[in-house]
Amino acid sequence: MKFEINIPDNLNEITLGQYQELLRLEEPTDGDIVRILLDIDLKGLGTIKDSDVDKYSERLTKLFDNKPSHSLKFNLQGVTFGFLPNIDEITYGENKDVTSYLNDWQTMHKAMSVLYRPITNKIGNKYLLEPYGGTHKHSELMKQMPLGVVFGAMVFFWTLTNDLLKAIPNYLQKEAQKELMSGQISVENGEAIRKYTHLLRETLEDLQKLQTFPYIVA
């Protein structure tokens, strides 16, 4: 039985859940890529010509060559979800959860449920989001969100985080030097601050490594 094959034009036609499923395979084959990203069952996959499977897999893989862009909003099941309107005002709980869940692709849907929440009110280009009450409410739904939106949000969030972590050590060192010279802190405290800034730099290096997304390699 033949059926029509529609290859996505961009990553927003692939869901986060599909990508998570693919990443659970250590060495996905061309067949795995086609089956998962085109949402075809094994029976359907078996009816496709072998040469076409290779061709479809190559076209799907090339979608990951495009640089992701940050999207402030997207629609899912009749609901408009918006990105945190003011990232500078992110709460401790939101920041703690999102940085924890962003470290693992299998919990990425939980991270996205922190960064994107239903818009409750909109005036012009400004909008309000549903108050954050944990990831349990929308995280499963986030598995259906567009993958391109996920990549764009990750790049945006990590860029901000990296800029912040780069600024903090320099700021602390300058403040520590001022206080040491004025006698406001002891040498021991100054050494503690230097150790802390070293720890922050190590943290920054770890975050930079996490920015290398596991895009599919043909």
N, C-alpha and C positions, 0 to 999 in steps of 0.2 A: 504493500500500500504506500503510495507516494503522498507527501504532504509538502506544503510550501515552507521554504526556509527563509526567514527574515533576519538578516544580519544587522545588529545595532549600528547606528551611525556614530554614536558617542557613548561614553561611559555612563551617562545618565539613563541609558536604556538597560543598564545592568544594575541589579540590586546589591546592596551591601551583603545580604544573606547569601546570595549566590557566590560572591567573592570569598566569604568566610568558608563556605562549603568547599570551594576549590582549594583554599589554603590548608585545609585539613589533610589533603593528600600530599605526601612527601614528594612524589615525582609524578605530577599529573601528565597524562598522555594527551595527544591531540584529541582523542575520543572523549576524554574527561572534560577538556576545555569546551568542546562543542556541546556535549551533553548537559553540563552544568550551566554554562553561560547562555545557552539557547533554550534552557528548560525543556529538554527532550529526554524521554525515558529510554532505557536500554533497548527496548523493542523498536522504538522509532529510530534510534541511532543505527541499529543493525540494518535498516533498509536504505541507508545513505551510501552512495558509492564511496569507496575508500579514498579515491583521489579527491572527492569533494570534501571529505572530512579534513584532510590536510589543508585544503584551500580555505575552508571556513575557519579553521583554527588559526591560520596565519592572519586572516582579516581581523579576527577578534583580538589577537595579540597586538596588532598594530594600533588598536584603540588606546593602548596604554602608553603610547609614545607621546600623546598630547599632554601639554602642561595643564594641570587642573587650575580652574579659576574659582575664586571664592563666591559662593552664592548666599545672599542674605536670607532668602526665602525659598521654599518649595512646597508643593501641594501633595498630599498623600491621603487617599481615601476621603476626599472631601474636606480635609482639614489643612489650613495653611500654617506651616511651621516656620518660625523665624529664628535667626541666629541671635545670640545675646546682644541686645542693642548697645550696651556700653560695657565692653570687656574690662575696662578699668574698675568697674564697680562689681566685679564678680565676687561672690561671697566665699568665705573660707570653705564652706561645705561643697559648693559647686566646684571650686578649684581643686579641692582634695580629690573629689570623685573623678573629675574629668582627666586629671593628670595620671591617676591610677589606672583608669580603664583604657586610656589611649596607648598604654604600653603593650597591649596584647590585641591582635586582630579579632580574637574570639570574644572579646568583651567590648569591641568597638561600638556595637549598637547601644551599649549603656553610656559610653562617652558621648555619643551623638544625642542621646536623650537629655543630656545636661546642656549641651551647646545649642540644641534646637528644641523649642517647645511651642505649643500652640499659641498663635497670636490671639489675644483676648480683646484688644482695642487698637484701632489705627486712626491716626489723624495725619493726613498728608503722607510724608515719607517716614514719619515716626510711628512706632507701635509699642505696645506693651505685651509681655509674655505671661503665660500662666506661671504662678509662683512655683519655685522649685520645691518639690516634696520628696525627692529621691528618684531613683531610676526605674522603680518597679512599674510605674504607670504607662510609660510609652516605650520602654526599651525593646520589647518584642516587636512592636510596630516599626521601629527604626530599622529592623532587618530588611524592610521593604523600601527603604529610602534610596534615592539614586546614588550610585557609587561615585560618580563625578563630584557630587556635592560633598561626599565624605572626604575625598582627597583634598578638595579645595579648603574645607574647614580645617583639616589637619595642618596643611601648609600655613594657613593664616594663624592658627593658634600657636603652633610651634615657633613661628617667626616672632610673634609677640613675646613668647616665653624666653626665647634666646636673647632678644634685645634687652629684656629685663635682667636676666642673669648676667649679661655682659656688663650692665651698668652697675649692678649692686656691688661687686667686689671693688671696683674703682672708687665708688662713693665711700664705702666703708674704710678703705685704706686712707683716703684723704682725710676723713673725719678722725680716724685713729691717730694719724700723724699730728693733726691739730691738737688733739687732746693730750697726746704724749708730750708735745712741746710746751703746752700750757700747764702740765702737771696734773690734769684732771683725772687721768687714769694711770695705773701702775704699769711697769714693764711687763708684768705677768699678764695683765689684762690685754695689753697690746699684742702679746704673743698669741693669746687665745683668739683675738680677732683675725690675726694673720692666718691661723690654722683654719678658721671658719671661711675666710675668703678662698683659701686653697680648696676646701671642700665644695664651695659653690662652683669653682671652675671645673672640678671633676664632674659635678652634676651637669653642667653645661655640655661637657664633652659627651656624656651619656645621652643627653637629649638630642644632640646633633646626630649621633649614630642612629637614633630612632627615626629620624627624618628620612632615612633611606627606605622607602616603601618597597615591599616585596612584589613589585610588578611582575607580571608573567613574562618569562623569557622563553622564546620559542626554541 
